[in-house]
């Protein structure tokens, strides 16, 4: 027992090491990650030693070459008088300098130094305030380089404690004469260039004072200096104290624990502080939120007063990153008069606002969500030229009608549109619906050369602007206009975006145009159709995604898409770059989706068939080719048999007429519709693929005979008698009890009786 316990103690836990280097020194086993870390540490250590050596050599050379004169021939002295007699030093013109406690320009720290003591300069007022003796040595060191060695980081602000970490070291860059030394270091470092980094420190904006004020500040006691700077800041930021009080009240209002009475009192007090000063507070990142807080209180009087005070600032506020939110809030929550006033304020400024990122966002929000037809037309016509800003028409007319009436203005209008589109289509404003409308107007009315230029600038970005009606229409017209090579590039840009585009209200139309136009069906199947097939469930459950799948099964089918869309898509049939026939193109695209479509239908038949909106889609997928189809569509034999078997499994369930828990498939409106639609195609199918045969073989005589109690069940039996073969008719006659059938007088029962009696009926 003792030996076992000793053995457990011996191997209990793992050997702890502080670093990877210690692990290597102890001879422990190293994994792949440890070896990579060791290589990086060694490379960084070598680079650090090289840089330190180069800096040390540069500093030593500077010390040897120092003299009482600087390189520019002027004497470097701490005294204001010259040493060569009583002649005073030449006076320099007073200039503004930055006030800072750092009286030494460069400090070189070494990681071996732990206790650093920084003392304020004892220099007397004069030139020495701006320069220290150390400047002689490092006068040619105007820059500093941050060398990342992951070993030490030194940050030494004046009169504060030093924060030292073990990751970075700060060194100064040598003079221009010693650049050759550093070049040799760079050549030796080679692939370690990524280790050199120059981080930008975020510091408070320094206070700029004149030289005389700076000298006074250095001679002041600390407390007096603080009071002086505080007063100086108040003069430069007169709203600073008011903003501070506003933020205290804002915090009190937004806290959930504040009682209602105190909150109401704080709101009135806050409004009293803001009133009359809102135009100055709205542009700051913190006080703009204070004003938004007052708007969020939903107090009509306060909101109206603030809006009236800020009305002259609407255009300027729209351009600011913080104040733009106030304009958007007033558009969303304001009255109709306030919205109209905001949109009217944009009059004459729309071309300028569209070029500014934040202003374009506000303009788009107003144009897309709140402007009426006349206001939208006024905004768009501003981009046609200054004449349309001054003289506005009451009648809304498209650009083509304007140019037809005044053809002499076409060159000027096209020039203005070209300038706007060229200035903003490279920015984030490409997603804005205003720009889509302008680009569409430009494309429909410009010459072939400008159409080609627009296509070249947009062919890589088409998926970015198909979410608006004008953007989708522009994308479709670009596809029709594009040559074969550009069409392939457009298709490739939809990689990993096909499913998202198919589920867009307007974006799915662009996919339909690609199916109609692109001859390279192999590329289409690889990039787009395969992605759609892999997300079949998501697409069929979505209204717009279902239209795309329906179009691949039944192209140009009025049951799947609106007839106006079909008319628009048919305009692209005459494009000069599509050579393949519709029959071949649609047939190859349909073949790319059948492998996933029909197994999905069979597996989810019950969910789809009992949903009204999806039953038509299921019936359309299982139909045979008709004279209205554009290609010979053949449902795979295995897929049809799997769907027939799914119908049989649903039909096997116990039939209870008018069941409140759920209708049987023959009695359910959508289920009965699918059964009748599929069985209409049985005459054109081989016997083993017919649904009537599958039902007759899969159900018992008792189950089939029980359907006569329902009107829709009689219609199903009647259709089976009409389209089924001799075996089906024989089994149905044996299953249906004539005595039982005579007890029902529904329309379906009467038709079924006539069919059994040998009288032909049309159904």
Secondary structure by P-SEA (a helix, b strand, c coil): caaaaaaaaaaccccccccaaaaaaacccccaaaaaaaaaaaaaaaaaaaaaaaaaaaaaaaaaaccccccccccccccccccccccccccccbbbbbbccccccbbbbbccccbbbbbcccccccccccccccccccccccbbbbbccccbbbbbcccbbbbbcccbbbbbbccccaaaaaaaaaaaacccccccccccccccbbbbbcaaaaaaaaaccaaaaaaaaaaaaaaaccaaaaaaaaaaaaaaaacccccaaaaaaaaaaaaaaacccccccccccaaaaaaaaaaacccaaaaaaaaaaaccaaaaaaacccaaaaaaaaaacccaaaaaaaaaaacccaaaaaacaaaaaaaaaaacccccaaaaaaaaaccccaaaaaccccccccaaaaaaacccaaaaaaaaaaaaaaacccccccccaaaaaaaaaaaacccaaaaaaaaaacccccccccccaaaaaaaaaaaaaccaaaaaaaaaaaccaaaaaaacccaaaaaaaaaacccaaaaaaaccaaaaaaaaaaaaacaaaaaaaaaaacccccccccaaaaaaaacccccccccccaaaaaaaaaaacccccaaaaaaaaaaaaacccaaaaaaaaaccccccccccccccaaaaaaaaaaaaaaaaccccccccccccccccaaaaaaaaaaaaacccccccccaaaaaaaaccaaaaaaccccaaaaaaaaaaaacccaaaaaaaaaaccaaaaaacccaaaaaaaaaaacccccc
